[in-house]
Amino acid sequence: MLIGLISDTHGLLRPEVFDAFDGVDLILHAGDIGDPDILTALEAVAPVTAVWGNTDGWEIRDLVPEVARATIGSGEAVVIHGQQFGSPTPQRVAAAHPGASLVVFGHSHVPVIERVGRTLAVNPGSAGPRRFNLPTTVAVATVVGDSIDARLVRLLG
């Protein structure tokens, strides 16, 4: 199973995301979506599980929850934005969801993939407008049975 991981689009869905997510079975969006049309465009690629982030307005908040779960392989993914933690880290988000195989979060715009115990914590970074001199990125996770790995994909811009 291939899973596209994305966050912090802030109203901009870069065309390279479609290449990065070619062949994915599921997309997890960790909030700060910015425009509901982004979810519609991603749903043309694969089913989407999304959450709202701190900059999302009521239109997005009416469509998606603050925390979402999805079955992936024989485990569970948890999707959050991360504002709940102030400055989210892999350790903090994994500790808050100890039964999850995968926790996807955003908010900081800092891409990171880190295994914390049996949980893979992934911040795919910011896929929207460039901010804070950070790269624009998404991630792709591969699930085979109980095994989950992920890699970052750098976007242009």
DOMAR-759615 format. One record per residue (C-alpha): y, x, z; residue number from 1. Coordinates in nm, 4 decimals. Example, Ala and Ser with C-alpha at 12.3 -4.5 7.8 and 13.67 -1.06 7.14 Angstrom:
# residues 2
Y -0.4500 | X 1.2300 | Z 0.7800 | n 1
Y -0.1060 | X 1.3670 | Z 0.7140 | n 2
END
This chain:
# residues 157
Y 0.0000 | X 0.0000 | Z 0.0000 | n 1
Y 0.3473 | X 0.1293 | Z -0.0904 | n 2
Y 0.6502 | X 0.0102 | Z 0.1043 | n 3
Y 1.0134 | X 0.0579 | Z 0.0041 | n 4
Y 1.2407 | X 0.1277 | Z 0.3018 | n 5
Y 1.6133 | X 0.0710 | Z 0.2694 | n 6
Y 1.9136 | X 0.0262 | Z 0.4965 | n 7
Y 2.2901 | X 0.0154 | Z 0.5037 | n 8
Y 2.3519 | X -0.1053 | Z 0.1494 | n 9
Y 2.6900 | X -0.2479 | Z 0.2591 | n 10
Y 2.7140 | X -0.4591 | Z -0.0567 | n 11
Y 2.6100 | X -0.1865 | Z -0.3032 | n 12
Y 2.2628 | X -0.1762 | Z -0.4569 | n 13
Y 2.2435 | X 0.1426 | Z -0.6603 | n 14
Y 2.0362 | X 0.1228 | Z -0.9833 | n 15
Y 1.8281 | X 0.4258 | Z -0.8745 | n 16
Y 1.6768 | X 0.2118 | Z -0.5971 | n 17
Y 1.4767 | X 0.0245 | Z -0.8604 | n 18
Y 1.3259 | X 0.3506 | Z -0.9879 | n 19
Y 1.2518 | X 0.4680 | Z -0.6333 | n 20
Y 1.0817 | X 0.1364 | Z -0.5520 | n 21
Y 0.8802 | X 0.1119 | Z -0.8732 | n 22
Y 0.5316 | X -0.0068 | Z -0.7778 | n 23
Y 0.6036 | X -0.0921 | Z -0.4126 | n 24
Y 0.4166 | X -0.3855 | Z -0.2582 | n 25
Y 0.6784 | X -0.4692 | Z 0.0052 | n 26
Y 1.0406 | X -0.3835 | Z 0.0827 | n 27
Y 1.1780 | X -0.3540 | Z 0.4362 | n 28
Y 1.5596 | X -0.3682 | Z 0.4638 | n 29
Y 1.6972 | X -0.2521 | Z 0.7989 | n 30
Y 2.0312 | X -0.4307 | Z 0.7881 | n 31
Y 2.3975 | X -0.3957 | Z 0.6989 | n 32
Y 2.3020 | X -0.5691 | Z 0.3761 | n 33
Y 2.6520 | X -0.6825 | Z 0.2875 | n 34
Y 2.5727 | X -0.9373 | Z 0.0165 | n 35
Y 2.2840 | X -1.1867 | Z -0.0073 | n 36
Y 2.2506 | X -1.1075 | Z -0.3788 | n 37
Y 2.1087 | X -0.7691 | Z -0.2759 | n 38
Y 1.8106 | X -0.9427 | Z -0.1178 | n 39
Y 1.7631 | X -1.1539 | Z -0.4316 | n 40
Y 1.7673 | X -0.8436 | Z -0.6521 | n 41
Y 1.5176 | X -0.6631 | Z -0.4267 | n 42
Y 1.2892 | X -0.9693 | Z -0.4230 | n 43
Y 1.2564 | X -0.9300 | Z -0.8010 | n 44
Y 1.0782 | X -0.5993 | Z -0.7229 | n 45
Y 0.8594 | X -0.7030 | Z -0.4262 | n 46
Y 0.8618 | X -0.9355 | Z -0.1245 | n 47
Y 1.1401 | X -0.8436 | Z 0.1192 | n 48
Y 1.1477 | X -0.8473 | Z 0.4976 | n 49
Y 1.5047 | X -0.7896 | Z 0.6162 | n 50
Y 1.7202 | X -0.7989 | Z 0.9280 | n 51
Y 2.0926 | X -0.8264 | Z 0.9807 | n 52
Y 2.3082 | X -0.5388 | Z 1.0963 | n 53
Y 2.6293 | X -0.5217 | Z 1.2936 | n 54
Y 2.8536 | X -0.5449 | Z 0.9838 | n 55
Y 2.6711 | X -0.8408 | Z 0.8311 | n 56
Y 2.8521 | X -1.1739 | Z 0.8397 | n 57
Y 2.7169 | X -1.5191 | Z 0.9150 | n 58
Y 2.5936 | X -1.5721 | Z 0.5598 | n 59
Y 2.3401 | X -1.2889 | Z 0.6050 | n 60
Y 2.2704 | X -1.3723 | Z 0.9704 | n 61
Y 2.1749 | X -1.7264 | Z 0.8655 | n 62
Y 1.9209 | X -1.5833 | Z 0.6191 | n 63
Y 1.7473 | X -1.3091 | Z 0.8178 | n 64
Y 1.6670 | X -1.2370 | Z 1.1849 | n 65
Y 1.7886 | X -0.9549 | Z 1.4101 | n 66
Y 1.4319 | X -0.8202 | Z 1.4467 | n 67
Y 1.1487 | X -0.8737 | Z 1.1989 | n 68
Y 0.7800 | X -0.7880 | Z 1.1851 | n 69
Y 0.5431 | X -0.7441 | Z 0.8935 | n 70
Y 0.1738 | X -0.6698 | Z 0.8694 | n 71
Y 0.1094 | X -0.3392 | Z 0.6931 | n 72
Y -0.2486 | X -0.2321 | Z 0.6399 | n 73
Y -0.4211 | X -0.2731 | Z 0.9748 | n 74
Y -0.0974 | X -0.2332 | Z 1.1723 | n 75
Y 0.2468 | X -0.3807 | Z 1.2203 | n 76
Y 0.5909 | X -0.2754 | Z 1.1055 | n 77
Y 0.9000 | X -0.3622 | Z 1.3055 | n 78
Y 1.2367 | X -0.3723 | Z 1.1304 | n 79
Y 1.5627 | X -0.3493 | Z 1.3262 | n 80
Y 1.9103 | X -0.2312 | Z 1.2404 | n 81
Y 1.9620 | X -0.0216 | Z 1.5497 | n 82
Y 2.2960 | X -0.1354 | Z 1.6870 | n 83
Y 2.0944 | X -0.2581 | Z 1.9849 | n 84
Y 2.0599 | X 0.1080 | Z 2.0908 | n 85
Y 2.4168 | X 0.2259 | Z 2.0320 | n 86
Y 2.2999 | X 0.5466 | Z 1.8664 | n 87
Y 1.9391 | X 0.4820 | Z 1.7627 | n 88
Y 1.6914 | X 0.7695 | Z 1.7620 | n 89
Y 1.3256 | X 0.7758 | Z 1.6619 | n 90
Y 1.2276 | X 0.8140 | Z 2.0275 | n 91
Y 1.4333 | X 0.5154 | Z 2.1437 | n 92
Y 1.3222 | X 0.2755 | Z 1.8695 | n 93
Y 0.9553 | X 0.3764 | Z 1.9015 | n 94
Y 0.9646 | X 0.3346 | Z 2.2800 | n 95
Y 1.1103 | X -0.0149 | Z 2.2392 | n 96
Y 0.8218 | X -0.1158 | Z 2.0079 | n 97
Y 0.5171 | X 0.0723 | Z 2.1411 | n 98
Y 0.2586 | X -0.1338 | Z 1.9520 | n 99
Y 0.4156 | X -0.0802 | Z 1.6108 | n 100
Y 0.2629 | X 0.1520 | Z 1.3537 | n 101
Y 0.6001 | X 0.1773 | Z 1.1773 | n 102
Y 0.9533 | X 0.1145 | Z 1.3012 | n 103
Y 1.2265 | X 0.1057 | Z 1.0366 | n 104
Y 1.5880 | X 0.1279 | Z 1.1515 | n 105
Y 1.9323 | X 0.2146 | Z 1.0202 | n 106
Y 2.2846 | X 0.2027 | Z 1.1644 | n 107
Y 2.3519 | X 0.5777 | Z 1.1940 | n 108
Y 2.3187 | X 0.6429 | Z 0.8178 | n 109
Y 2.1279 | X 0.9605 | Z 0.9096 | n 110
Y 1.7945 | X 0.9760 | Z 0.7230 | n 111
Y 1.5029 | X 1.0758 | Z 0.9447 | n 112
Y 1.1251 | X 1.0450 | Z 0.9466 | n 113
Y 0.9586 | X 1.1283 | Z 1.2770 | n 114
Y 0.6241 | X 1.0490 | Z 1.4342 | n 115
Y 0.6572 | X 0.9468 | Z 1.7981 | n 116
Y 0.3104 | X 0.9101 | Z 1.9438 | n 117
Y 0.1232 | X 0.6780 | Z 1.7106 | n 118
Y 0.4439 | X 0.5237 | Z 1.5704 | n 119
Y 0.6173 | X 0.6483 | Z 1.2567 | n 120
Y 0.9923 | X 0.5946 | Z 1.3043 | n 121
Y 1.1949 | X 0.5955 | Z 0.9820 | n 122
Y 1.5650 | X 0.5675 | Z 0.9201 | n 123
Y 1.5828 | X 0.5617 | Z 0.5393 | n 124
Y 1.9509 | X 0.6557 | Z 0.5583 | n 125
Y 2.2321 | X 0.4785 | Z 0.3787 | n 126
Y 2.1607 | X 0.3433 | Z 0.0310 | n 127
Y 2.5082 | X 0.1978 | Z -0.0183 | n 128
Y 2.8491 | X 0.3611 | Z -0.0374 | n 129
Y 2.8489 | X 0.7257 | Z 0.0675 | n 130
Y 2.9716 | X 0.7690 | Z 0.4244 | n 131
Y 3.0262 | X 1.0546 | Z 0.6662 | n 132
Y 2.9356 | X 1.3176 | Z 0.4007 | n 133
Y 2.5704 | X 1.2115 | Z 0.4352 | n 134
Y 2.3361 | X 1.1815 | Z 0.1371 | n 135
Y 2.2525 | X 0.8406 | Z -0.0066 | n 136
Y 1.8809 | X 0.7824 | Z 0.0413 | n 137
Y 1.5941 | X 0.5373 | Z 0.0664 | n 138
Y 1.2364 | X 0.6051 | Z 0.1727 | n 139
Y 0.8910 | X 0.5123 | Z 0.0484 | n 140
Y 0.6028 | X 0.4719 | Z 0.2927 | n 141
Y 0.2378 | X 0.4966 | Z 0.1958 | n 142
Y -0.0154 | X 0.3038 | Z 0.4029 | n 143
Y -0.3870 | X 0.3774 | Z 0.3696 | n 144
Y -0.5956 | X 0.2089 | Z 0.6381 | n 145
Y -0.4515 | X 0.3225 | Z 0.9721 | n 146
Y -0.2597 | X 0.6125 | Z 0.8176 | n 147
Y 0.1138 | X 0.5845 | Z 0.7415 | n 148
Y 0.3287 | X 0.8543 | Z 0.5857 | n 149
Y 0.6783 | X 0.8351 | Z 0.4390 | n 150
Y 0.9078 | X 1.0423 | Z 0.2229 | n 151
Y 1.2813 | X 1.0268 | Z 0.1594 | n 152
Y 1.4152 | X 0.9684 | Z -0.1906 | n 153
Y 1.7666 | X 1.0950 | Z -0.2583 | n 154
Y 1.9871 | X 0.8686 | Z -0.4694 | n 155
Y 2.2657 | X 0.9815 | Z -0.6977 | n 156
Y 2.6193 | X 0.9419 | Z -0.5768 | n 157
END
